[in-house]
Amino acid sequence: MIFARTVLVAASLGLAGTVSALAQSTTPPPDACVGAPWDAFDFWVGDWNVYAPDTDEAPGPYLGHNRIERINGGCLVTEHWVGASGNAGDSINVHDPLIGAWRQVWMSNGWYIDYTGGLDAAGAMVLTGEAYTVQTETRAPLRGSWTPNADGSVTQQFDQGDGEGNWQTVFIGIYVPKADDPRADEAAAARGE
């Protein structure tokens, strides 16, 4: 028992010394998560205005704003969504080395989504999992896809499953870089700016 305590105290002191040395360092550590597979979602990183798809009759309406950042040494991608109606939500996205796949966990006022996946052959990020509606305590299969487009935009699509292999599209959003958005004034007005 005394030996175990001695080992525990020695280990704690060693860890404390390491933490102390890191805290005192003036040089930030190098990014830990660089290259593949960590950069697979980089096409989504940015400050975006999001619109419904255009129709033959009119441009798609403004749906909201999304800010996607890669932080913590490149290991974590965060999402901060504010919809045109005021709804908001956030997600964390990480390449999980324990399962060898990308994972996203989303939470908003009323929705929880947890799904995993990776890049498909065409370069789209495709994640499949489950959505949970807090108010009704219901669960449903959900598939999300993020497809980079040649013009620098990204198409996001959500499909809800019935548990029997059938999927129905429930959302399509076109992400336009905020800095390059020709409809930026319209989006700002919708946000009340």
Secondary structure, DSSP 8 states (H G I E B T S, - for coil): -HHHHHHHHHHHHHHHHHHHHHHH-SS----SS-STTTTTTGGG-EEEEEE----SSS---EEEEEEEEEETTTTEEEEEEEETTS-EEEEEEEEETTTTEEEEEEEESSEEEEEEEEE-TTS-EEEEEEEEETTTTEEEEEEEEEEE-TTS-EEEEEEEE-SSS-EEEEEEEEEEEGGG-TTHHHHHHHTT-
